Amino acid sequence: MEGNTIRIQASKKEEKEHKERDNYITHERYSSEMDRIVMLPTHIDANKIEATYENGVLTLRVPRKKKLKQNRYQSR
């Protein structure tokens, strides 16, 4: 996190090898990358951001800052 933005980067690499008869082999390589920048509102609590990654799903929990309750008897 930098300022009010979060940068998310991920990469995936996979290799497959298929053996066929008569000594014929295919070897495949796959790779992909992802890069995202998400702008957040300014009223978040950056110290309490949580991230989890489970079953291929990234979950970000970005809590808001608690508003200070204004005393109704406070002078204006």
C-alpha beads as a LAMMPS data file, in Angstrom:
LAMMPS data file: protein, C-alpha beads

76 atoms
75 bonds

1 atom types
1 bond types

-500.0 500.0 xlo xhi
-500.0 500.0 ylo yhi
-500.0 500.0 zlo zhi

Masses

1 110.0

Atoms # bond

1 1 1 0.000 0.000 0.000
2 1 1 1.178 3.478 -0.848
3 1 1 -0.879 6.560 -0.079
4 1 1 -4.494 5.677 -0.822
5 1 1 -3.703 2.962 -3.385
6 1 1 -3.155 -0.783 -3.103
7 1 1 -1.179 -2.614 -5.759
8 1 1 -1.994 -6.284 -6.328
9 1 1 0.382 -8.430 -8.372
10 1 1 0.123 -12.136 -9.140
11 1 1 1.717 -14.608 -11.491
12 1 1 0.949 -18.186 -12.420
13 1 1 3.229 -20.656 -14.122
14 1 1 2.334 -24.164 -15.155
15 1 1 4.163 -26.860 -17.054
16 1 1 2.677 -29.977 -18.629
17 1 1 4.424 -32.854 -20.272
18 1 1 2.576 -35.438 -22.347
19 1 1 4.274 -38.669 -23.320
20 1 1 2.991 -40.408 -26.408
21 1 1 4.040 -43.656 -28.015
22 1 1 6.989 -43.892 -30.414
23 1 1 9.134 -41.554 -28.234
24 1 1 6.976 -38.498 -29.033
25 1 1 6.812 -36.021 -26.128
26 1 1 5.107 -32.659 -25.940
27 1 1 6.108 -30.142 -23.309
28 1 1 3.868 -27.114 -22.755
29 1 1 4.492 -24.064 -20.593
30 1 1 1.866 -21.563 -19.548
31 1 1 2.375 -18.340 -17.681
32 1 1 0.213 -15.368 -16.919
33 1 1 0.612 -12.223 -14.867
34 1 1 -1.837 -9.806 -13.342
35 1 1 -1.213 -6.318 -11.995
36 1 1 -3.944 -4.097 -10.544
37 1 1 -3.913 -0.779 -8.736
38 1 1 -6.974 -0.023 -6.635
39 1 1 -7.643 3.481 -5.327
40 1 1 -9.183 3.591 -1.866
41 1 1 -11.179 6.324 -0.168
42 1 1 -9.265 8.494 2.267
43 1 1 -11.341 7.478 5.296
44 1 1 -9.909 3.965 5.717
45 1 1 -7.816 2.547 8.541
46 1 1 -4.697 1.429 6.652
47 1 1 -3.207 -0.241 9.741
48 1 1 -6.090 -2.717 9.906
49 1 1 -6.207 -3.913 6.279
50 1 1 -6.312 -7.709 6.063
51 1 1 -5.726 -9.961 3.064
52 1 1 -6.444 -13.676 2.697
53 1 1 -5.929 -16.016 -0.237
54 1 1 -7.921 -19.230 -0.287
55 1 1 -8.927 -21.550 -3.139
56 1 1 -7.714 -19.078 -5.756
57 1 1 -9.664 -16.131 -4.293
58 1 1 -7.970 -13.036 -2.853
59 1 1 -10.079 -11.259 -0.236
60 1 1 -9.156 -7.800 1.056
61 1 1 -10.823 -6.378 4.140
62 1 1 -10.422 -2.611 4.282
63 1 1 -12.088 -1.147 7.377
64 1 1 -13.253 2.428 7.593
65 1 1 -11.909 4.765 10.248
66 1 1 -14.258 5.187 13.152
67 1 1 -15.819 8.615 13.166
68 1 1 -15.427 10.573 16.338
69 1 1 -18.809 11.227 17.860
70 1 1 -19.386 14.907 18.156
71 1 1 -20.591 16.041 21.546
72 1 1 -23.903 17.830 21.059
73 1 1 -22.988 20.199 23.899
74 1 1 -19.698 21.091 22.308
75 1 1 -19.394 24.801 21.541
76 1 1 -19.563 25.798 17.916

Bonds

1 1 1 2
2 1 2 3
3 1 3 4
4 1 4 5
5 1 5 6
6 1 6 7
7 1 7 8
8 1 8 9
9 1 9 10
10 1 10 11
11 1 11 12
12 1 12 13
13 1 13 14
14 1 14 15
15 1 15 16
16 1 16 17
17 1 17 18
18 1 18 19
19 1 19 20
20 1 20 21
21 1 21 22
22 1 22 23
23 1 23 24
24 1 24 25
25 1 25 26
26 1 26 27
27 1 27 28
28 1 28 29
29 1 29 30
30 1 30 31
31 1 31 32
32 1 32 33
33 1 33 34
34 1 34 35
35 1 35 36
36 1 36 37
37 1 37 38
38 1 38 39
39 1 39 40
40 1 40 41
41 1 41 42
42 1 42 43
43 1 43 44
44 1 44 45
45 1 45 46
46 1 46 47
47 1 47 48
48 1 48 49
49 1 49 50
50 1 50 51
51 1 51 52
52 1 52 53
53 1 53 54
54 1 54 55
55 1 55 56
56 1 56 57
57 1 57 58
58 1 58 59
59 1 59 60
60 1 60 61
61 1 61 62
62 1 62 63
63 1 63 64
64 1 64 65
65 1 65 66
66 1 66 67
67 1 67 68
68 1 68 69
69 1 69 70
70 1 70 71
71 1 71 72
72 1 72 73
73 1 73 74
74 1 74 75
75 1 75 76
